[in-house]
Amino acid sequence: MLQPGDLVLCSGTLPRATTFADRLAAAAAAGFAGISLWGRDYDAARAEGHSDADLGRMLDDHGLAVGELDPAWWWLPGAAQIGASLAGPADGGGVFAYGETELFRIAEIVGARSVNAVDVFGGDWGLDVAAEAFAGLCDRAAEHGLLVHVEFLPWSRIPDVSAAWEIVRRADRPNGGVAVDAWHFARSGSTLDDLALVPADRILGVQLDDGPAEPEPDLVIATLHGRLLPGDGEFDLTSLCRALAGSPAPIGVEVFSDDLHALGPAEAARRAADATRAVLAGAADR
């Protein structure tokens, strides 16, 4: 079981082509307690010749748990239909082949702690409708022993921590909470005062990363290719980490970065772990 403060190596911090074995080796060597996975990582592992049973044994052999599966994209009104129409060769991100049935099945195979819920397609729904949809997702996830956290994305209809919390609050499910990614927190204009309104025990996901103070011209490109390691940018991670004290979540490190990926999985994982530990230590000292 992952504990608060345990480090989780998020899938996007390593090159997408990293094999499952190399992903585990890199995480374990850098001292991570867990990893996160996308559905496509599971299929890649199977294509590499590993059985479902192999995956569990490999995780155990490396002393690793799976912190979360990404992303739950289908839960909002209309999303399942749109995603289904995009599955296949047009799905360059390898996302929409993994609906609820598939992702929950993978979660059971690898013993995942949680799934990460996001708004991908938008729509004309309001917060009450979103809360009802989230409540249903939480109820179905609970049947598989999963937590669910809403990750806000600045360009989506869940653009900030306040909107994410309002959905979670109205849904009122014991396994539902908010995910706070430092990059999205900064770019959404969310404040520490906004975050303080979210009970610490409902912050079920945390992801650290960094960036420049000035927003990039294209946020989507920047978040997928140009994030910085914690401490290498200008986000106030010290204050954010202190504000997140009391959260039961492990600490994910999610640094989508072409420059970091170019170093290879072992070096990327090592730098991610070292940078995050330094930031956490600095926050604890103040």
Secondary structure per residue as TSV (DSSP state, phi and psi in degrees):
chain	resnum	aa	ss	phi	psi
A	1	M	-	360.0	133.4
A	2	L	-	-77.9	139.1
A	3	Q	-	-107.2	159.7
A	4	P	T	-54.8	132.6
A	5	G	T	90.2	-15.3
A	6	D	-	-60.7	143.8
A	7	L	E	-89.2	134.5
A	8	V	E	-120.7	125.3
A	9	L	E	-84.3	108.1
A	10	C	-	-72.7	148.2
A	11	S	G	-53.1	-44.0
A	12	G	G	-69.6	-9.7
A	13	T	G	-76.2	-19.3
A	14	L	S	-107.4	156.5
A	15	P	-	-55.3	142.5
A	16	R	T	-59.3	-32.7
A	17	A	T	-79.9	1.4
A	18	T	-	-59.2	130.2
A	19	T	-	-69.4	161.0
A	20	F	H	-61.3	-43.4
A	21	A	H	-62.4	-43.3
A	22	D	H	-69.2	-33.1
A	23	R	H	-62.7	-45.2
A	24	L	H	-67.9	-42.6
A	25	A	H	-62.5	-43.0
A	26	A	H	-64.2	-43.6
A	27	A	H	-64.2	-46.1
A	28	A	H	-65.6	-42.6
A	29	A	H	-63.3	-33.2
A	30	A	T	-85.4	-3.1
A	31	G	T	87.3	18.2
A	32	F	-	-72.8	150.4
A	33	A	S	-92.3	-17.3
A	34	G	E	-158.2	176.3
A	35	I	E	-133.0	164.1
A	36	S	E	-112.1	158.6
A	37	L	E	-135.2	149.1
A	38	W	E	-99.2	160.5
A	39	G	H	-54.9	-37.8
A	40	R	H	-64.4	-27.5
A	41	D	H	-67.2	-37.4
A	42	Y	H	-64.7	-48.0
A	43	D	H	-62.7	-36.2
A	44	A	H	-63.9	-40.8
A	45	A	H	-63.2	-41.6
A	46	R	H	-65.0	-38.9
A	47	A	H	-66.1	-24.8
A	48	E	T	-77.9	-4.0
A	49	G	T	104.1	6.8
A	50	H	-	-89.8	134.2
A	51	S	-	-80.4	169.5
A	52	D	H	-58.5	-42.0
A	53	A	H	-64.3	-36.4
A	54	D	H	-59.2	-41.9
A	55	L	H	-61.1	-44.1
A	56	G	H	-62.8	-42.5
A	57	R	H	-65.3	-39.9
A	58	M	H	-65.1	-41.2
A	59	L	H	-61.2	-46.3
A	60	D	H	-62.2	-42.2
A	61	D	H	-61.5	-29.4
A	62	H	T	-95.9	0.8
A	63	G	T	67.1	34.4
A	64	L	-	-117.6	148.5
A	65	A	E	-115.9	164.1
A	66	V	E	-99.5	114.8
A	67	G	E	-72.7	-46.0
A	68	E	E	-156.5	159.0
A	69	L	E	-111.5	141.2
A	70	D	E	-127.1	149.4
A	71	P	E	-106.6	154.4
A	72	A	E	-86.9	103.3
A	73	W	-	-109.0	-9.5
A	74	W	S	-97.3	-4.8
A	75	W	-	-80.2	-21.3
A	76	L	S	-87.0	157.9
A	77	P	T	-54.8	128.4
A	78	G	T	84.3	-15.7
A	79	A	H	-66.2	-41.1
A	80	A	H	-61.2	-40.7
A	81	Q	H	-68.2	-42.2
A	82	I	H	-65.5	-45.9
A	83	G	H	-61.3	-40.7
A	84	A	H	-61.8	-34.1
A	85	S	H	-73.0	-18.9
A	86	L	H	-97.7	-12.3
A	87	A	-	-63.3	144.1
A	88	G	S	117.2	-155.3
A	89	P	T	-58.1	-28.2
A	90	A	T	-74.5	-12.6
A	91	D	-	-89.1	78.9
A	92	G	T	-63.4	-26.0
A	93	G	T	-83.9	-6.1
A	94	G	S	61.5	43.6
A	95	V	-	-106.5	-46.6
A	96	F	T	-83.1	1.1
A	97	A	T	-77.2	-9.1
A	98	Y	-	-116.3	85.2
A	99	G	-	-81.4	-165.0
A	100	E	H	-62.7	-46.1
A	101	T	H	-58.8	-45.7
A	102	E	H	-68.0	-44.6
A	103	L	H	-70.2	-38.1
A	104	F	H	-65.8	-36.5
A	105	R	H	-64.1	-43.5
A	106	I	H	-63.2	-40.1
A	107	A	H	-58.5	-42.0
A	108	E	H	-67.4	-38.1
A	109	I	H	-63.2	-43.6
A	110	V	H	-97.9	-1.5
A	111	G	T	68.9	40.8
A	112	A	-	-66.5	149.0
A	113	R	S	-78.4	-39.4
A	114	S	E	-154.8	168.8
A	115	V	E	-123.0	150.7
A	116	N	E	-106.5	116.9
A	117	A	E	-98.4	130.6
A	118	V	-	-135.1	160.3
A	119	D	-	-97.8	118.0
A	120	V	S	-102.5	-37.6
A	121	F	S	-109.2	-9.6
A	122	G	-	70.0	-154.3
A	123	G	-	140.6	-171.1
A	124	D	S	-107.1	16.7
A	125	W	-	-73.6	154.5
A	126	G	-	-105.6	-175.0
A	127	L	H	-67.3	-34.7
A	128	D	H	-64.6	-42.5
A	129	V	H	-66.5	-42.4
A	130	A	H	-62.4	-39.8
A	131	A	H	-65.2	-39.9
A	132	E	H	-63.2	-42.5
A	133	A	H	-65.5	-39.1
A	134	F	H	-67.7	-38.4
A	135	A	H	-59.8	-42.7
A	136	G	H	-63.4	-42.1
A	137	L	H	-61.3	-44.3
A	138	C	H	-61.6	-42.6
A	139	D	H	-62.9	-42.7
A	140	R	H	-70.1	-37.5
A	141	A	H	-66.1	-34.5
A	142	A	H	-62.1	-29.4
A	143	E	T	-65.1	-17.6
A	144	H	T	-109.6	10.6
A	145	G	T	72.0	27.7
A	146	L	-	-107.1	142.4
A	147	L	E	-82.5	157.5
A	148	V	E	-134.2	130.0
A	149	H	E	-126.1	138.5
A	150	V	E	-86.6	122.0
A	151	E	E	-100.1	119.9
A	152	F	-	-80.0	141.5
A	153	L	-	-124.9	128.9
A	154	P	T	-57.8	-27.8
A	155	W	T	-94.1	4.0
A	156	S	S	-101.9	-178.7
A	157	R	S	-82.2	-1.1
A	158	I	S	-118.3	77.5
A	159	P	-	-87.1	-12.9
A	160	D	S	-153.6	174.4
A	161	V	H	-65.3	-31.2
A	162	S	H	-65.6	-43.4
A	163	A	H	-65.8	-42.5
A	164	A	H	-61.6	-44.8
A	165	W	H	-65.7	-37.5
A	166	E	H	-63.8	-38.4
A	167	I	H	-64.3	-46.3
A	168	V	H	-64.4	-42.2
A	169	R	H	-63.2	-45.8
A	170	R	H	-69.2	-35.3
A	171	A	H	-66.8	-38.9
A	172	D	-	54.2	56.4
A	173	R	-	-113.8	136.3
A	174	P	T	-63.7	-24.2
A	175	N	T	-99.8	12.4
A	176	G	E	-107.4	142.5
A	177	G	E	-161.0	-167.6
A	178	V	E	-110.4	143.7
A	179	A	E	-104.8	133.0
A	180	V	E	-114.2	110.1
A	181	D	E	-100.7	126.8
A	182	A	H	-58.5	-37.1
A	183	W	H	-65.1	-48.6
A	184	H	H	-68.4	-34.1
A	185	F	H	-59.6	-48.0
A	186	A	H	-67.3	-45.1
A	187	R	H	-75.7	-18.6
A	188	S	T	-83.3	-10.9
A	189	G	T	78.2	10.4
A	190	S	-	-63.5	149.7
A	191	T	-	-118.6	165.4
A	192	L	H	-64.4	-29.7
A	193	D	H	-65.9	-39.5
A	194	D	H	-61.8	-44.5
A	195	L	H	-64.9	-33.6
A	196	A	H	-64.5	-19.1
A	197	L	T	-79.8	-10.3
A	198	V	S	-93.5	119.9
A	199	P	-	-56.5	138.1
A	200	A	G	-57.6	-34.6
A	201	D	G	-75.6	-4.3
A	202	R	G	-102.3	2.7
A	203	I	E	-89.8	96.5
A	204	L	E	-98.5	-6.6
A	205	G	E	-140.4	138.4
A	206	V	E	-136.4	132.9
A	207	Q	E	-134.5	125.6
A	208	L	E	-103.9	146.3
A	209	D	-	-172.7	-175.0
A	210	D	B	-151.8	172.6
A	211	G	-	-173.1	176.2
A	212	P	-	-71.6	157.9
A	213	A	S	-64.8	-39.0
A	214	E	S	-82.1	126.7
A	215	P	-	-60.0	145.5
A	216	E	-	-74.5	156.1
A	217	P	S	-60.8	-38.0
A	218	D	-	-122.1	104.2
A	219	L	H	-66.0	-36.4
A	220	V	H	-66.8	-45.4
A	221	I	H	-63.0	-42.7
A	222	A	H	-63.7	-42.3
A	223	T	H	-71.0	-25.9
A	224	L	H	-93.1	-14.3
A	225	H	H	-134.6	-17.9
A	226	G	B	-129.1	23.5
A	227	R	-	-68.0	159.4
A	228	L	B	-113.2	156.5
A	229	L	-	-63.6	148.3
A	230	P	T	-51.8	128.6
A	231	G	T	93.2	-13.4
A	232	D	S	-91.1	-6.6
A	233	G	S	-116.4	-151.8
A	234	E	S	-120.9	11.1
A	235	F	S	-69.1	148.7
A	236	D	-	-84.9	74.0
A	237	L	H	-70.8	-28.3
A	238	T	H	-60.1	-50.3
A	239	S	H	-65.8	-38.8
A	240	L	H	-64.2	-45.0
A	241	C	H	-62.9	-39.4
A	242	R	H	-66.4	-36.3
A	243	A	H	-69.1	-24.2
A	244	L	T	-87.3	-1.4
A	245	A	T	-57.5	135.8
A	246	G	T	98.8	-12.7
A	247	S	-	-68.3	140.3
A	248	P	-	-80.9	1.1
A	249	A	-	-80.0	146.1
A	250	P	-	-68.5	170.3
A	251	I	E	-101.9	105.3
A	252	G	E	-78.7	148.2
A	253	V	E	-119.4	107.6
A	254	E	-	-121.4	98.6
A	255	V	-	-123.2	84.9
A	256	F	-	-68.7	112.6
A	257	S	B	-154.8	119.4
A	258	D	H	-60.9	-38.7
A	259	D	H	-65.9	-42.5
A	260	L	H	-66.6	-43.3
A	261	H	H	-59.7	-33.6
A	262	A	T	-64.6	-17.0
A	263	L	T	-80.8	-13.5
A	264	G	-	92.5	159.9
A	265	P	H	-63.3	-41.4
A	266	A	H	-64.7	-47.1
A	267	E	H	-70.9	-37.7
A	268	A	H	-61.6	-44.1
A	269	A	H	-65.0	-42.2
A	270	R	H	-62.2	-46.7
A	271	R	H	-65.9	-37.9
A	272	A	H	-64.1	-43.3
A	273	A	H	-66.1	-46.9
A	274	D	H	-62.1	-44.0
A	275	A	H	-64.4	-41.9
A	276	T	H	-68.1	-41.8
A	277	R	H	-61.2	-38.3
A	278	A	H	-64.7	-42.1
A	279	V	H	-64.8	-45.3
A	280	L	H	-63.2	-39.0
A	281	A	H	-65.4	-40.7
A	282	G	H	-64.2	-38.4
A	283	A	H	-67.8	-35.7
A	284	A	H	-70.7	-26.8
A	285	D	H	-80.7	-15.6
A	286	R	-	-100.1	360.0
